[in-house]
């Protein structure tokens, strides 16, 4: 009798481990379908001073840590070394002229991603113009898109409507915003948002 009970218990244990491994595999496969696309500005930033890592980069790293998402950073050296006030003036001019600054690198295998997080600071009510260069370069129609922003009072600005305009056939979600001065001390705010997405 003991031998039979032991055999049954062992079988149940093995079945449980297999089910757990299967669930973990499903979760990992789902995570591989997420991508974080972001632009982040280091250097002199409003409210946080001269920083080596941009506010949006920190949030992007939180998202990747929490979801397993890959990353594509939109990199341009156009603003390197600029003080805050001249940068805001340049950003305003770019927005007024609807400019498309160039960025470095190329995003490979876009088709493998179903969920795209798109993040950046708010410059004059929306994303920096270099993110619109990305929009012109890559087709995200058919994807699920979660916008996020870092700011010091502008919230999401017009980024949700701007993304919907760029990608009318994408499922663009309401989005998430966080103060730039909060990102280093309020990871919990990002965690709460991510947990609420059920992805």
GIBEL-V891766 format. One record per pair of residues at least 24 apart in sequence whose ideal C-beta (glycine too) atoms are under 10 Angstrom apart, sorted by sequence separation. I is the first residue (numbers start at 1). J is the second residue. D is the distance in whole Angstrom. If there is no record, write none. Layout:
I/J/D
I/J/D
This chain:
36/60/5
77/101/10
78/102/8
116/140/6
143/167/7
155/179/10
173/197/8
36/61/9
38/63/9
76/101/5
77/102/10
78/103/9
118/143/10
141/166/9
142/167/9
145/170/5
146/171/10
147/172/7
148/173/10
154/179/10
36/62/10
76/102/7
77/103/10
140/166/8
141/167/5
143/169/9
144/170/7
145/171/7
146/172/8
147/173/7
149/175/7
151/177/6
153/179/8
36/63/5
74/101/10
76/103/5
77/104/8
101/128/8
103/130/5
107/134/8
113/140/9
116/143/5
117/144/10
118/145/6
119/146/9
120/147/9
122/149/5
135/162/8
139/166/10
140/167/5
141/168/7
142/169/6
143/170/5
144/171/5
145/172/5
146/173/5
147/174/8
148/175/6
149/176/8
150/177/7
151/178/8
152/179/6
153/180/10
35/63/10
36/64/6
75/103/6
76/104/7
95/123/7
96/124/8
101/129/6
102/130/8
103/131/9
110/138/6
114/142/9
115/143/7
116/144/7
117/145/8
118/146/7
119/147/7
120/148/8
121/149/7
122/150/7
123/151/9
126/154/9
131/159/9
135/163/8
138/166/10
139/167/8
141/169/4
142/170/7
143/171/7
144/172/8
145/173/7
146/174/9
147/175/4
148/176/4
149/177/5
150/178/6
151/179/7
152/180/6
34/63/8
35/64/9
74/103/5
75/104/5
94/123/8
95/124/5
100/129/6
101/130/5
110/139/8
114/143/6
115/144/5
116/145/5
117/146/5
118/147/5
119/148/4
120/149/6
121/150/5
122/151/4
125/154/7
138/167/10
140/169/9
141/170/5
142/171/8
143/172/9
144/173/7
146/175/7
147/176/7
148/177/7
149/178/8
150/179/7
151/180/7
152/181/7
34/64/8
73/103/9
74/104/8
75/105/6
91/121/9
94/124/9
95/125/8
99/129/5
100/130/8
101/131/10
103/133/6
107/137/8
110/140/8
113/143/7
114/144/6
115/145/8
116/146/7
117/147/8
118/148/7
119/149/7
120/150/8
121/151/7
122/152/8
124/154/9
126/156/9
127/157/8
132/162/8
135/165/9
136/166/8
139/169/9
140/170/5
141/171/10
145/175/9
146/176/7
147/177/9
148/178/8
150/180/5
152/182/10
36/67/8
73/104/9
74/105/8
92/123/8
93/124/10
95/126/7
98/129/8
99/130/9
101/132/9
102/133/7
103/134/7
106/137/9
107/138/6
111/142/10
113/144/10
115/146/7
116/147/10
117/148/6
118/149/9
119/150/7
120/151/10
121/152/9
122/153/9
123/154/9
125/156/10
126/157/5
127/158/9
131/162/9
135/166/4
139/170/9
149/180/9
150/181/9
35/67/10
37/69/10
73/105/8
91/123/4
92/124/5
95/127/10
97/129/9
100/132/6
101/133/6
106/138/10
111/143/10
122/154/4
125/157/5
126/158/5
127/159/6
131/163/9
134/166/9
135/167/7
140/172/9
150/182/9
31/64/10
34/67/5
36/69/5
37/70/10
38/71/7
40/73/7
50/83/9
72/105/7
74/107/9
90/123/10
91/124/6
95/128/9
96/129/10
99/132/9
100/133/4
110/143/9
121/154/9
122/155/8
124/157/8
125/158/6
126/159/6
150/183/6
33/67/10
34/68/7
35/69/6
36/70/7
37/71/8
38/72/8
39/73/7
40/74/9
50/84/9
72/106/9
94/128/8
95/129/6
98/132/8
99/133/9
100/134/9
103/137/8
122/156/8
123/157/9
124/158/10
125/159/9
126/160/10
132/166/7
31/66/10
33/68/10
34/69/4
35/70/5
36/71/5
37/72/5
38/73/6
39/74/4
40/75/9
41/76/10
49/84/9
72/107/5
88/123/7
94/129/4
100/135/9
102/137/10
122/157/5
126/161/9
127/162/7
131/166/10
31/67/6
32/68/7
33/69/9
34/70/7
35/71/7
36/72/7
37/73/8
38/74/7
39/75/8
43/79/7
72/108/9
87/123/9
88/124/8
93/129/10
94/130/8
100/136/6
121/157/10
122/158/9
126/162/5
127/163/9
30/67/9
31/68/3
32/69/9
33/70/9
34/71/10
35/72/6
36/73/9
37/74/7
39/76/8
42/79/9
43/80/7
44/81/9
47/84/10
70/107/10
91/128/6
95/132/9
100/137/9
120/157/10
122/159/8
125/162/9
126/163/10
30/68/8
31/69/7
32/70/8
41/79/6
42/80/9
43/81/7
44/82/7
46/84/6
72/110/9
91/129/7
94/132/9
31/70/9
41/80/9
43/82/7
44/83/5
45/84/7
46/85/10
70/109/9
90/129/10
91/130/10
120/159/8
28/68/7
39/79/10
43/83/8
44/84/5
119/159/9
27/68/8
41/82/9
43/84/8
44/85/9
46/87/10
72/113/10
87/128/10
118/159/8
44/86/10
45/87/9
46/88/8
70/112/9
148/190/8
41/84/10
44/87/7
70/113/8
43/87/8
69/113/9
72/116/9
74/118/10
74/119/10
118/163/7
148/193/8
41/87/8
69/115/8
71/117/9
72/118/10
74/120/8
69/116/9
116/163/10
146/193/9
67/115/8
69/117/7
118/166/10
146/194/9
79/128/8
118/167/10
41/91/10
67/117/8
78/128/10
78/129/10
79/130/9
116/167/9
146/197/7
76/128/9
78/130/8
64/117/9
74/127/10
76/129/10
144/197/10
146/199/8
63/117/6
74/128/9
76/130/5
116/170/8
118/172/9
75/130/9
122/177/8
144/199/8
63/119/8
74/130/6
115/171/9
116/172/10
117/173/10
119/175/9
60/117/8
74/131/6
76/133/8
114/171/10
118/175/9
119/176/9
59/117/9
60/118/10
115/173/10
117/175/10
119/177/10
122/180/9
60/119/6
74/133/8
117/176/9
119/178/10
121/180/7
59/119/6
60/120/10
74/134/5
59/120/10
39/101/10
57/119/9
72/134/9
56/119/5
74/137/10
39/103/8
55/119/10
56/120/6
55/120/10
56/121/6
54/120/9
55/121/7
56/122/10
72/138/9
54/121/8
37/107/8
56/127/10
35/107/8
56/128/10
37/110/10
35/109/10
35/110/8
46/121/9
37/113/9
45/121/8
35/112/9
36/113/10
117/194/9
35/113/4
33/112/7
34/113/7
35/114/9
36/115/10
37/116/6
38/117/8
39/118/9
40/119/8
41/120/9
32/112/7
33/113/6
34/114/8
35/115/7
36/116/8
37/117/7
38/118/7
39/119/8
40/120/7
41/121/6
117/197/10
32/113/9
33/114/4
34/115/5
35/116/5
36/117/4
37/118/5
38/119/4
39/120/4
40/121/7
32/114/10
33/115/6
34/116/8
35/117/7
36/118/8
37/119/7
38/120/6
39/121/8
41/123/9
115/197/9
117/199/10
33/116/10
34/117/7
35/118/9
36/119/7
37/120/9
38/121/10
63/146/9
30/114/9
31/115/10
39/123/10
115/199/6
30/115/9
63/148/8
114/199/9
62/148/10
41/128/8
39/127/7
40/128/10
60/148/8
38/127/10
39/128/6
41/130/10
59/148/6
39/129/10
59/149/9
60/150/10
39/130/6
59/150/6
39/131/5
56/148/8
58/150/8
38/131/8
56/149/8
57/150/9
37/131/8
39/133/10
55/149/10
56/150/5
39/134/8
55/150/4
56/151/10
38/134/10
54/150/8
55/151/9
37/134/7
55/152/9
37/135/10
37/138/8
48/150/10
37/140/9
47/151/10
48/152/9
35/140/10
45/150/9
46/151/9
47/152/5
46/152/5
47/153/9
45/152/9
46/153/9
35/143/9
37/145/9
41/150/9
33/143/10
34/144/9
36/146/9
38/148/8
40/150/8
33/144/10
34/146/9
36/148/9
38/150/10
63/176/9
62/178/10
59/176/9
59/177/10
59/178/6
58/178/10
59/180/9
62/183/8
66/187/9
56/178/9
58/180/9
61/183/10
65/187/9
55/178/8
59/182/10
55/179/9
56/180/8
59/183/6
62/186/10
66/190/7
55/180/4
58/183/5
62/187/6
65/190/9
66/191/6
69/194/10
54/180/9
55/181/8
57/183/9
58/184/7
61/187/10
62/188/10
65/191/9
55/182/9
56/183/8
62/189/9
63/190/7
66/193/9
67/194/6
55/183/5
59/187/9
62/190/4
63/191/10
66/194/5
51/180/9
54/183/9
55/184/8
58/187/9
61/190/10
62/191/7
65/194/10
66/195/8
53/183/10
59/189/9
60/190/10
63/193/9
67/197/9
69/199/10
48/179/10
53/184/9
59/190/6
62/193/10
63/194/7
66/197/10
47/179/8
48/180/6
49/181/10
58/190/9
62/194/8
67/199/7
47/180/6
48/181/5
51/184/9
46/180/7
47/181/5
48/182/10
59/193/10
45/180/6
46/181/9
47/182/10
48/183/9
45/181/9
48/184/8
41/180/10
34/199/7
33/199/9
31/199/9
30/199/7
